[in-house]
Amino acid sequence: MAVATFARPRTPRSTRAGRSRSRTKAPLEYSILYTATLCLLAAGAVMVYSASSAESVLRNGDPAFYLKRYLMFGALGLATMHLISRRNLRLARNLTPVLLVVSFVLTAAVKVPHVGVSVNGATRWLGAGPVQFEPSELLKVSLVLYAAGLLAARPSRLASLKTLCRPMLLVVGAACLLLLAQPDMGTAMVVCFATVALLVAAGVKMRHLAAILAVLAVLALIFALAEPYRRARLLSFLHPWNDAGKSGFQGVQAMIALGSGGIFGVGLGESVQKIFYLPEAHTDMILAIVGEELGLIGISALAAVYGLIGYAGFRAAKLARDRYAKLLAAGITSLILCQAALNFFAVLGMAPLTGVPLPFVSYGSSNLVVLLGAMGLLLNVAATGGAARRSGGRLEAIPGGGDDDADSDRRRRDGRSRGARARDRRRAAG
């Protein structure tokens, strides 16, 4: 007996190839962010070893002591980044209140006697021995998550300063007071700058923004003059050579390093300032070693990579499919760029020294792991537009959605008109 068989209509090979590429090819923004992050980590590993090898061989007997720790925490941060980039943003949004409370409690706990760890006169760490954690790094990311969620859920808060201040600016202000008590004015400044950038992205009125900036400027001046060590830093910034042996020592040594490097640098590993001249050479002041060994070319290359992160991050925010994803991407991008800019300005003598590490490059376990986790959220938005579904153990973007501008940008990036894509679909159906 004959059995009727029905053959499945064959899909044209070009269409199958196009579908396969659309499922596997990552968006341009994702590729730029991922590549830039890896480049900064590679540069960080090289420069941490170069800046710390001479000092660590004398103190620890191992020239690669800090390099090994950088690689260990970098691997942990990369694993965190990959894990977060494959989760739905709804999970991060739901966990934000818990994360914010935990970060506040841990940041306050560093001031408890026999709990916080003091280093160079600042009490910012928890832990013992070689394993220490800086809660302020977690606090600044949780504040971005909190602000993005609040502004996305209630855009009406932007209508007046009163509704804007309660509760968002009050929470940010309380966090800054905790940071200033450590003292850690650098992280407080990064939080304030990132919050202002997030408000701009959310569409705050310019008169409200001007009022906020005026209040921040007055408060910053008051806090800078209130403590003797802050006054000394401000004066050393204005006239570093007047007290080159004390308050201006670090700034002067950074200038000497940058001046010695010139345009092309003295050569990788050939720095003199890193050998007990420049304090914190492998952490906050690593950019000075980059300038000495690789010159203006090396500093410009780092600035260009951060510029790529800014371009891809804000582009991902523009193309995101919902308000929360847009604000989250803009907030995290602003956080990374504000911290990098503050470090650049301080090392180059354009701002007072604040002790803020260079993102992904400076040695610092807490900063490295937390910022890589934040980059995972940014990669998530870049890959899925903030709206995703799970398929086969991985996240895929949900078809459709997005505003007209985002769709227009995707059409330009795709390089084809809407009619061309419609003809492809008709051919596939036929």
TORKOL-4160 file (C-alpha; in steps of 0.2 Angstrom, whole numbers, padded with zeros to 4 digits, m for minus):
430
<pt num="1" X="0000" Y="0000" Z="0000"/>
<pt num="2" X="0007" Y="0017" Z="m0005"/>
<pt num="3" X="0010" Y="0029" Z="0009"/>
<pt num="4" X="0008" Y="0047" Z="0005"/>
<pt num="5" X="0022" Y="0058" Z="0010"/>
<pt num="6" X="0022" Y="0076" Z="0011"/>
<pt num="7" X="0039" Y="0085" Z="0009"/>
<pt num="8" X="0042" Y="0101" Z="0019"/>
<pt num="9" X="0044" Y="0116" Z="0008"/>
<pt num="10" X="0062" Y="0120" Z="0007"/>
<pt num="11" X="0068" Y="0137" Z="0013"/>
<pt num="12" X="0080" Y="0146" Z="0002"/>
<pt num="13" X="0098" Y="0144" Z="0007"/>
<pt num="14" X="0101" Y="0163" Z="0008"/>
<pt num="15" X="0086" Y="0165" Z="0019"/>
<pt num="16" X="0092" Y="0151" Z="0031"/>
<pt num="17" X="0109" Y="0159" Z="0031"/>
<pt num="18" X="0102" Y="0176" Z="0035"/>
<pt num="19" X="0091" Y="0169" Z="0050"/>
<pt num="20" X="0106" Y="0160" Z="0056"/>
<pt num="21" X="0117" Y="0176" Z="0056"/>
<pt num="22" X="0103" Y="0185" Z="0064"/>
<pt num="23" X="0102" Y="0173" Z="0079"/>
<pt num="24" X="0121" Y="0172" Z="0081"/>
<pt num="25" X="0128" Y="0189" Z="0077"/>
<pt num="26" X="0129" Y="0201" Z="0092"/>
<pt num="27" X="0124" Y="0219" Z="0090"/>
<pt num="28" X="0138" Y="0232" Z="0086"/>
<pt num="29" X="0136" Y="0240" Z="0103"/>
<pt num="30" X="0138" Y="0223" Z="0112"/>
<pt num="31" X="0154" Y="0219" Z="0102"/>
<pt num="32" X="0161" Y="0236" Z="0106"/>
<pt num="33" X="0158" Y="0236" Z="0124"/>
<pt num="34" X="0164" Y="0218" Z="0126"/>
<pt num="35" X="0180" Y="0221" Z="0116"/>
<pt num="36" X="0184" Y="0238" Z="0125"/>
<pt num="37" X="0182" Y="0229" Z="0142"/>
<pt num="38" X="0194" Y="0215" Z="0137"/>
<pt num="39" X="0206" Y="0228" Z="0130"/>
<pt num="40" X="0206" Y="0238" Z="0147"/>
<pt num="41" X="0208" Y="0222" Z="0157"/>
<pt num="42" X="0223" Y="0217" Z="0146"/>
<pt num="43" X="0231" Y="0234" Z="0148"/>
<pt num="44" X="0227" Y="0234" Z="0167"/>
<pt num="45" X="0236" Y="0217" Z="0169"/>
<pt num="46" X="0252" Y="0224" Z="0160"/>
<pt num="47" X="0252" Y="0240" Z="0169"/>
<pt num="48" X="0249" Y="0233" Z="0186"/>
<pt num="49" X="0263" Y="0221" Z="0184"/>
<pt num="50" X="0274" Y="0235" Z="0178"/>
<pt num="51" X="0269" Y="0247" Z="0191"/>
<pt num="52" X="0270" Y="0235" Z="0206"/>
<pt num="53" X="0284" Y="0223" Z="0202"/>
<pt num="54" X="0299" Y="0232" Z="0209"/>
<pt num="55" X="0290" Y="0236" Z="0225"/>
<pt num="56" X="0282" Y="0219" Z="0228"/>
<pt num="57" X="0298" Y="0210" Z="0225"/>
<pt num="58" X="0305" Y="0220" Z="0240"/>
<pt num="59" X="0290" Y="0218" Z="0251"/>
<pt num="60" X="0283" Y="0201" Z="0247"/>
<pt num="61" X="0298" Y="0193" Z="0237"/>
<pt num="62" X="0287" Y="0190" Z="0222"/>
<pt num="63" X="0287" Y="0203" Z="0208"/>
<pt num="64" X="0270" Y="0196" Z="0201"/>
<pt num="65" X="0261" Y="0197" Z="0218"/>
<pt num="66" X="0249" Y="0210" Z="0213"/>
<pt num="67" X="0247" Y="0204" Z="0195"/>
<pt num="68" X="0241" Y="0187" Z="0202"/>
<pt num="69" X="0228" Y="0195" Z="0213"/>
<pt num="70" X="0223" Y="0206" Z="0198"/>
<pt num="71" X="0221" Y="0191" Z="0187"/>
<pt num="72" X="0211" Y="0181" Z="0200"/>
<pt num="73" X="0199" Y="0195" Z="0204"/>
<pt num="74" X="0198" Y="0199" Z="0185"/>
<pt num="75" X="0193" Y="0181" Z="0182"/>
<pt num="76" X="0180" Y="0182" Z="0196"/>
<pt num="77" X="0173" Y="0199" Z="0188"/>
<pt num="78" X="0172" Y="0191" Z="0171"/>
<pt num="79" X="0162" Y="0176" Z="0177"/>
<pt num="80" X="0151" Y="0188" Z="0186"/>
<pt num="81" X="0149" Y="0199" Z="0170"/>
<pt num="82" X="0145" Y="0184" Z="0159"/>
<pt num="83" X="0132" Y="0178" Z="0172"/>
<pt num="84" X="0123" Y="0194" Z="0174"/>
<pt num="85" X="0123" Y="0198" Z="0155"/>
<pt num="86" X="0113" Y="0182" Z="0152"/>
<pt num="87" X="0100" Y="0185" Z="0165"/>
<pt num="88" X="0084" Y="0195" Z="0163"/>
<pt num="89" X="0084" Y="0213" Z="0169"/>
<pt num="90" X="0068" Y="0210" Z="0179"/>
<pt num="91" X="0079" Y="0200" Z="0191"/>
<pt num="92" X="0091" Y="0215" Z="0194"/>
<pt num="93" X="0076" Y="0226" Z="0196"/>
<pt num="94" X="0068" Y="0215" Z="0209"/>
<pt num="95" X="0084" Y="0213" Z="0219"/>
<pt num="96" X="0088" Y="0232" Z="0219"/>
<pt num="97" X="0079" Y="0236" Z="0236"/>
<pt num="98" X="0089" Y="0222" Z="0244"/>
<pt num="99" X="0105" Y="0227" Z="0236"/>
<pt num="100" X="0103" Y="0245" Z="0241"/>
<pt num="101" X="0099" Y="0240" Z="0260"/>
<pt num="102" X="0114" Y="0228" Z="0260"/>
<pt num="103" X="0126" Y="0241" Z="0253"/>
<pt num="104" X="0120" Y="0254" Z="0265"/>
<pt num="105" X="0122" Y="0242" Z="0280"/>
<pt num="106" X="0139" Y="0237" Z="0274"/>
<pt num="107" X="0145" Y="0255" Z="0271"/>
<pt num="108" X="0139" Y="0260" Z="0288"/>
<pt num="109" X="0148" Y="0245" Z="0296"/>
<pt num="110" X="0165" Y="0250" Z="0291"/>
<pt num="111" X="0164" Y="0264" Z="0305"/>
<pt num="112" X="0160" Y="0251" Z="0318"/>
<pt num="113" X="0176" Y="0249" Z="0330"/>
<pt num="114" X="0185" Y="0232" Z="0327"/>
<pt num="115" X="0174" Y="0229" Z="0311"/>
<pt num="116" X="0181" Y="0242" Z="0298"/>
<pt num="117" X="0199" Y="0241" Z="0291"/>
<pt num="118" X="0209" Y="0257" Z="0291"/>
<pt num="119" X="0222" Y="0260" Z="0277"/>
<pt num="120" X="0232" Y="0276" Z="0275"/>
<pt num="121" X="0220" Y="0285" Z="0287"/>
<pt num="122" X="0204" Y="0280" Z="0279"/>
<pt num="123" X="0192" Y="0267" Z="0285"/>
<pt num="124" X="0183" Y="0260" Z="0270"/>
<pt num="125" X="0186" Y="0241" Z="0270"/>
<pt num="126" X="0178" Y="0226" Z="0278"/>
<pt num="127" X="0187" Y="0209" Z="0280"/>
<pt num="128" X="0204" Y="0203" Z="0287"/>
<pt num="129" X="0221" Y="0199" Z="0280"/>
<pt num="130" X="0222" Y="0198" Z="0261"/>
<pt num="131" X="0203" Y="0197" Z="0258"/>
<pt num="132" X="0195" Y="0214" Z="0260"/>
<pt num="133" X="0180" Y="0222" Z="0252"/>
<pt num="134" X="0176" Y="0240" Z="0250"/>
<pt num="135" X="0156" Y="0242" Z="0252"/>
<pt num="136" X="0156" Y="0259" Z="0244"/>
<pt num="137" X="0160" Y="0251" Z="0227"/>
<pt num="138" X="0144" Y="0241" Z="0229"/>
<pt num="139" X="0134" Y="0256" Z="0235"/>
<pt num="140" X="0137" Y="0267" Z="0220"/>
<pt num="141" X="0131" Y="0253" Z="0208"/>
<pt num="142" X="0116" Y="0250" Z="0219"/>
<pt num="143" X="0112" Y="0269" Z="0219"/>
<pt num="144" X="0112" Y="0269" Z="0200"/>
<pt num="145" X="0100" Y="0254" Z="0199"/>
<pt num="146" X="0089" Y="0262" Z="0212"/>
<pt num="147" X="0088" Y="0279" Z="0203"/>
<pt num="148" X="0085" Y="0270" Z="0186"/>
<pt num="149" X="0071" Y="0260" Z="0193"/>
<pt num="150" X="0063" Y="0275" Z="0202"/>
<pt num="151" X="0063" Y="0287" Z="0187"/>
<pt num="152" X="0057" Y="0273" Z="0176"/>
<pt num="153" X="0042" Y="0268" Z="0187"/>
<pt num="154" X="0037" Y="0286" Z="0191"/>
<pt num="155" X="0042" Y="0299" Z="0177"/>
<pt num="156" X="0031" Y="0311" Z="0185"/>
<pt num="157" X="0044" Y="0314" Z="0199"/>
<pt num="158" X="0053" Y="0325" Z="0187"/>
<pt num="159" X="0039" Y="0338" Z="0187"/>
<pt num="160" X="0046" Y="0347" Z="0202"/>
<pt num="161" X="0061" Y="0348" Z="0214"/>
<pt num="162" X="0050" Y="0342" Z="0229"/>
<pt num="163" X="0045" Y="0326" Z="0221"/>
<pt num="164" X="0062" Y="0323" Z="0214"/>
<pt num="165" X="0070" Y="0325" Z="0231"/>
<pt num="166" X="0059" Y="0313" Z="0239"/>
<pt num="167" X="0065" Y="0300" Z="0240"/>
<pt num="168" X="0079" Y="0299" Z="0227"/>
<pt num="169" X="0090" Y="0314" Z="0231"/>
<pt num="170" X="0087" Y="0310" Z="0249"/>
<pt num="171" X="0094" Y="0293" Z="0247"/>
<pt num="172" X="0108" Y="0298" Z="0237"/>
<pt num="173" X="0112" Y="0312" Z="0249"/>
<pt num="174" X="0112" Y="0300" Z="0264"/>
<pt num="175" X="0124" Y="0288" Z="0254"/>
<pt num="176" X="0136" Y="0303" Z="0251"/>
<pt num="177" X="0136" Y="0307" Z="0269"/>
<pt num="178" X="0141" Y="0289" Z="0273"/>
<pt num="179" X="0155" Y="0290" Z="0261"/>
<pt num="180" X="0161" Y="0307" Z="0267"/>
<pt num="181" X="0162" Y="0300" Z="0285"/>
<pt num="182" X="0175" Y="0286" Z="0279"/>
<pt num="183" X="0182" Y="0298" Z="0272"/>
<pt num="184" X="0179" Y="0295" Z="0253"/>
<pt num="185" X="0175" Y="0311" Z="0244"/>
<pt num="186" X="0181" Y="0304" Z="0228"/>
<pt num="187" X="0167" Y="0290" Z="0227"/>
<pt num="188" X="0154" Y="0303" Z="0233"/>
<pt num="189" X="0159" Y="0314" Z="0219"/>
<pt num="190" X="0157" Y="0300" Z="0206"/>
<pt num="191" X="0140" Y="0296" Z="0214"/>
<pt num="192" X="0134" Y="0314" Z="0212"/>
<pt num="193" X="0141" Y="0316" Z="0194"/>
<pt num="194" X="0133" Y="0299" Z="0189"/>
<pt num="195" X="0116" Y="0304" Z="0197"/>
<pt num="196" X="0116" Y="0321" Z="0188"/>
<pt num="197" X="0120" Y="0312" Z="0171"/>
<pt num="198" X="0105" Y="0300" Z="0175"/>
<pt num="199" X="0094" Y="0315" Z="0178"/>
<pt num="200" X="0099" Y="0322" Z="0161"/>
<pt num="201" X="0095" Y="0306" Z="0153"/>
<pt num="202" X="0078" Y="0305" Z="0161"/>
<pt num="203" X="0073" Y="0322" Z="0155"/>
<pt num="204" X="0074" Y="0333" Z="0170"/>
<pt num="205" X="0070" Y="0352" Z="0168"/>
<pt num="206" X="0085" Y="0363" Z="0165"/>
<pt num="207" X="0081" Y="0375" Z="0179"/>
<pt num="208" X="0079" Y="0360" Z="0191"/>
<pt num="209" X="0096" Y="0353" Z="0185"/>
<pt num="210" X="0104" Y="0371" Z="0188"/>
<pt num="211" X="0097" Y="0371" Z="0206"/>
<pt num="212" X="0104" Y="0354" Z="0210"/>
<pt num="213" X="0121" Y="0358" Z="0202"/>
<pt num="214" X="0122" Y="0374" Z="0212"/>
<pt num="215" X="0118" Y="0365" Z="0229"/>
<pt num="216" X="0131" Y="0352" Z="0225"/>
<pt num="217" X="0144" Y="0365" Z="0221"/>
<pt num="218" X="0141" Y="0374" Z="0238"/>
<pt num="219" X="0141" Y="0358" Z="0248"/>
<pt num="220" X="0157" Y="0352" Z="0239"/>
<pt num="221" X="0166" Y="0368" Z="0244"/>
<pt num="222" X="0160" Y="0367" Z="0262"/>
<pt num="223" X="0165" Y="0349" Z="0264"/>
<pt num="224" X="0182" Y="0352" Z="0255"/>
<pt num="225" X="0186" Y="0366" Z="0267"/>
<pt num="226" X="0179" Y="0358" Z="0283"/>
<pt num="227" X="0193" Y="0345" Z="0285"/>
<pt num="228" X="0211" Y="0350" Z="0286"/>
<pt num="229" X="0217" Y="0336" Z="0275"/>
<pt num="230" X="0204" Y="0341" Z="0262"/>
<pt num="231" X="0210" Y="0359" Z="0263"/>
<pt num="232" X="0228" Y="0353" Z="0261"/>
<pt num="233" X="0223" Y="0343" Z="0245"/>
<pt num="234" X="0214" Y="0358" Z="0238"/>
<pt num="235" X="0229" Y="0370" Z="0241"/>
<pt num="236" X="0241" Y="0357" Z="0234"/>
<pt num="237" X="0231" Y="0356" Z="0219"/>
<pt num="238" X="0232" Y="0374" Z="0216"/>
<pt num="239" X="0250" Y="0376" Z="0221"/>
<pt num="240" X="0258" Y="0358" Z="0221"/>
<pt num="241" X="0276" Y="0364" Z="0221"/>
<pt num="242" X="0274" Y="0375" Z="0236"/>
<pt num="243" X="0274" Y="0360" Z="0247"/>
<pt num="244" X="0282" Y="0347" Z="0236"/>
<pt num="245" X="0288" Y="0337" Z="0250"/>
<pt num="246" X="0272" Y="0334" Z="0260"/>
<pt num="247" X="0254" Y="0338" Z="0254"/>
<pt num="248" X="0259" Y="0341" Z="0236"/>
<pt num="249" X="0271" Y="0326" Z="0235"/>
<pt num="250" X="0260" Y="0314" Z="0225"/>
<pt num="251" X="0254" Y="0327" Z="0213"/>
<pt num="252" X="0272" Y="0333" Z="0210"/>
<pt num="253" X="0278" Y="0315" Z="0207"/>
<pt num="254" X="0264" Y="0312" Z="0195"/>
<pt num="255" X="0269" Y="0328" Z="0185"/>
<pt num="256" X="0287" Y="0322" Z="0184"/>
<pt num="257" X="0282" Y="0305" Z="0178"/>
<pt num="258" X="0271" Y="0312" Z="0164"/>
<pt num="259" X="0284" Y="0325" Z="0160"/>
<pt num="260" X="0297" Y="0311" Z="0158"/>
<pt num="261" X="0286" Y="0301" Z="0147"/>
<pt num="262" X="0283" Y="0315" Z="0134"/>
<pt num="263" X="0275" Y="0309" Z="0118"/>
<pt num="264" X="0281" Y="0291" Z="0116"/>
<pt num="265" X="0286" Y="0287" Z="0134"/>
<pt num="266" X="0302" Y="0279" Z="0141"/>
<pt num="267" X="0297" Y="0262" Z="0137"/>
<pt num="268" X="0287" Y="0248" Z="0145"/>
<pt num="269" X="0294" Y="0243" Z="0162"/>
<pt num="270" X="0307" Y="0257" Z="0162"/>
<pt num="271" X="0298" Y="0269" Z="0174"/>
<pt num="272" X="0308" Y="0277" Z="0188"/>
<pt num="273" X="0294" Y="0285" Z="0197"/>
<pt num="274" X="0286" Y="0269" Z="0202"/>
<pt num="275" X="0301" Y="0263" Z="0213"/>
<pt num="276" X="0296" Y="0271" Z="0229"/>
<pt num="277" X="0294" Y="0289" Z="0222"/>
<pt num="278" X="0275" Y="0289" Z="0217"/>
<pt num="279" X="0263" Y="0283" Z="0230"/>
<pt num="280" X="0249" Y="0271" Z="0225"/>
<pt num="281" X="0258" Y="0268" Z="0208"/>
<pt num="282" X="0248" Y="0253" Z="0204"/>
<pt num="283" X="0231" Y="0259" Z="0210"/>
<pt num="284" X="0225" Y="0277" Z="0210"/>
<pt num="285" X="0240" Y="0284" Z="0201"/>
<pt num="286" X="0242" Y="0270" Z="0187"/>
<pt num="287" X="0239" Y="0283" Z="0174"/>
<pt num="288" X="0255" Y="0292" Z="0178"/>
<pt num="289" X="0265" Y="0276" Z="0175"/>
<pt num="290" X="0256" Y="0274" Z="0159"/>
<pt num="291" X="0261" Y="0292" Z="0154"/>
<pt num="292" X="0279" Y="0289" Z="0159"/>
<pt num="293" X="0281" Y="0272" Z="0150"/>
<pt num="294" X="0270" Y="0274" Z="0135"/>
<pt num="295" X="0269" Y="0293" Z="0134"/>
<pt num="296" X="0255" Y="0304" Z="0127"/>
<pt num="297" X="0251" Y="0290" Z="0115"/>
<pt num="298" X="0247" Y="0277" Z="0129"/>
<pt num="299" X="0236" Y="0290" Z="0138"/>
<pt num="300" X="0227" Y="0294" Z="0122"/>
<pt num="301" X="0224" Y="0276" Z="0118"/>
<pt num="302" X="0216" Y="0273" Z="0135"/>
<pt num="303" X="0205" Y="0288" Z="0133"/>
<pt num="304" X="0200" Y="0282" Z="0116"/>
<pt num="305" X="0194" Y="0265" Z="0123"/>
<pt num="306" X="0184" Y="0274" Z="0137"/>
<pt num="307" X="0177" Y="0285" Z="0122"/>
<pt num="308" X="0171" Y="0268" Z="0114"/>
<pt num="309" X="0163" Y="0263" Z="0130"/>
<pt num="310" X="0154" Y="0279" Z="0131"/>
<pt num="311" X="0148" Y="0278" Z="0113"/>
<pt num="312" X="0142" Y="0260" Z="0113"/>
<pt num="313" X="0134" Y="0262" Z="0131"/>
<pt num="314" X="0124" Y="0278" Z="0126"/>
<pt num="315" X="0120" Y="0270" Z="0109"/>
<pt num="316" X="0113" Y="0255" Z="0118"/>
<pt num="317" X="0103" Y="0266" Z="0130"/>
<pt num="318" X="0095" Y="0275" Z="0115"/>
<pt num="319" X="0091" Y="0258" Z="0106"/>
<pt num="320" X="0084" Y="0250" Z="0122"/>
<pt num="321" X="0066" Y="0245" Z="0122"/>
<pt num="322" X="0059" Y="0252" Z="0138"/>
<pt num="323" X="0062" Y="0266" Z="0149"/>
<pt num="324" X="0071" Y="0256" Z="0163"/>
<pt num="325" X="0083" Y="0248" Z="0151"/>
<pt num="326" X="0087" Y="0265" Z="0144"/>
<pt num="327" X="0090" Y="0273" Z="0161"/>
<pt num="328" X="0100" Y="0259" Z="0167"/>
<pt num="329" X="0112" Y="0259" Z="0152"/>
<pt num="330" X="0114" Y="0278" Z="0153"/>
<pt num="331" X="0117" Y="0277" Z="0172"/>
<pt num="332" X="0130" Y="0263" Z="0171"/>
<pt num="333" X="0139" Y="0271" Z="0156"/>
<pt num="334" X="0139" Y="0288" Z="0166"/>
<pt num="335" X="0146" Y="0279" Z="0181"/>
<pt num="336" X="0161" Y="0272" Z="0172"/>
<pt num="337" X="0165" Y="0287" Z="0162"/>
<pt num="338" X="0163" Y="0299" Z="0177"/>
<pt num="339" X="0175" Y="0288" Z="0187"/>
<pt num="340" X="0187" Y="0287" Z="0173"/>
<pt num="341" X="0186" Y="0306" Z="0170"/>
<pt num="342" X="0189" Y="0310" Z="0188"/>
<pt num="343" X="0205" Y="0299" Z="0188"/>
<pt num="344" X="0211" Y="0307" Z="0172"/>
<pt num="345" X="0209" Y="0325" Z="0178"/>
<pt num="346" X="0217" Y="0321" Z="0195"/>
<pt num="347" X="0232" Y="0312" Z="0188"/>
<pt num="348" X="0235" Y="0326" Z="0175"/>
<pt num="349" X="0234" Y="0339" Z="0188"/>
<pt num="350" X="0217" Y="0346" Z="0182"/>
<pt num="351" X="0208" Y="0342" Z="0198"/>
<pt num="352" X="0212" Y="0338" Z="0216"/>
<pt num="353" X="0218" Y="0320" Z="0220"/>
<pt num="354" X="0203" Y="0310" Z="0226"/>
<pt num="355" X="0209" Y="0292" Z="0227"/>
<pt num="356" X="0197" Y="0286" Z="0213"/>
<pt num="357" X="0204" Y="0271" Z="0204"/>
<pt num="358" X="0204" Y="0270" Z="0185"/>
<pt num="359" X="0190" Y="0258" Z="0180"/>
<pt num="360" X="0196" Y="0241" Z="0174"/>
<pt num="361" X="0214" Y="0246" Z="0174"/>
<pt num="362" X="0219" Y="0250" Z="0192"/>
<pt num="363" X="0223" Y="0237" Z="0205"/>
<pt num="364" X="0208" Y="0235" Z="0217"/>
<pt num="365" X="0198" Y="0219" Z="0220"/>
<pt num="366" X="0181" Y="0227" Z="0225"/>
<pt num="367" X="0181" Y="0240" Z="0211"/>
<pt num="368" X="0186" Y="0228" Z="0198"/>
<pt num="369" X="0173" Y="0214" Z="0202"/>
<pt num="370" X="0159" Y="0226" Z="0205"/>
<pt num="371" X="0162" Y="0237" Z="0189"/>
<pt num="372" X="0163" Y="0221" Z="0179"/>
<pt num="373" X="0146" Y="0215" Z="0186"/>
<pt num="374" X="0139" Y="0232" Z="0181"/>
<pt num="375" X="0146" Y="0230" Z="0164"/>
<pt num="376" X="0137" Y="0214" Z="0163"/>
<pt num="377" X="0120" Y="0224" Z="0165"/>
<pt num="378" X="0126" Y="0235" Z="0151"/>
<pt num="379" X="0130" Y="0221" Z="0140"/>
<pt num="380" X="0113" Y="0214" Z="0143"/>
<pt num="381" X="0104" Y="0230" Z="0138"/>
<pt num="382" X="0116" Y="0231" Z="0122"/>
<pt num="383" X="0112" Y="0213" Z="0117"/>
<pt num="384" X="0093" Y="0212" Z="0120"/>
<pt num="385" X="0087" Y="0230" Z="0121"/>
<pt num="386" X="0082" Y="0226" Z="0139"/>
<pt num="387" X="0067" Y="0215" Z="0134"/>
<pt num="388" X="0073" Y="0197" Z="0132"/>
<pt num="389" X="0067" Y="0179" Z="0133"/>
<pt num="390" X="0076" Y="0163" Z="0138"/>
<pt num="391" X="0079" Y="0151" Z="0124"/>
<pt num="392" X="0091" Y="0136" Z="0125"/>
<pt num="393" X="0100" Y="0142" Z="0140"/>
<pt num="394" X="0103" Y="0159" Z="0133"/>
<pt num="395" X="0094" Y="0176" Z="0131"/>
<pt num="396" X="0087" Y="0182" Z="0115"/>
<pt num="397" X="0079" Y="0198" Z="0110"/>
<pt num="398" X="0060" Y="0199" Z="0109"/>
<pt num="399" X="0055" Y="0203" Z="0091"/>
<pt num="400" X="0046" Y="0220" Z="0089"/>
<pt num="401" X="0045" Y="0233" Z="0102"/>
<pt num="402" X="0055" Y="0249" Z="0103"/>
<pt num="403" X="0051" Y="0267" Z="0098"/>
<pt num="404" X="0052" Y="0274" Z="0081"/>
<pt num="405" X="0070" Y="0281" Z="0083"/>
<pt num="406" X="0076" Y="0265" Z="0089"/>
<pt num="407" X="0068" Y="0256" Z="0074"/>
<pt num="408" X="0075" Y="0269" Z="0062"/>
<pt num="409" X="0092" Y="0266" Z="0069"/>
<pt num="410" X="0091" Y="0247" Z="0068"/>
<pt num="411" X="0086" Y="0249" Z="0049"/>
<pt num="412" X="0100" Y="0260" Z="0046"/>
<pt num="413" X="0112" Y="0248" Z="0054"/>
<pt num="414" X="0104" Y="0234" Z="0045"/>
<pt num="415" X="0108" Y="0243" Z="0028"/>
<pt num="416" X="0091" Y="0238" Z="0020"/>
<pt num="417" X="0074" Y="0247" Z="0019"/>
<pt num="418" X="0058" Y="0240" Z="0026"/>
<pt num="419" X="0052" Y="0235" Z="0009"/>
<pt num="420" X="0068" Y="0225" Z="0006"/>
<pt num="421" X="0065" Y="0215" Z="0021"/>
<pt num="422" X="0047" Y="0213" Z="0017"/>
<pt num="423" X="0052" Y="0206" Z="0000"/>
<pt num="424" X="0063" Y="0193" Z="0009"/>
<pt num="425" X="0049" Y="0188" Z="0020"/>
<pt num="426" X="0038" Y="0185" Z="0005"/>
<pt num="427" X="0051" Y="0175" Z="m0004"/>
<pt num="428" X="0054" Y="0164" Z="0012"/>
<pt num="429" X="0035" Y="0161" Z="0013"/>
<pt num="430" X="0033" Y="0157" Z="m0005"/>
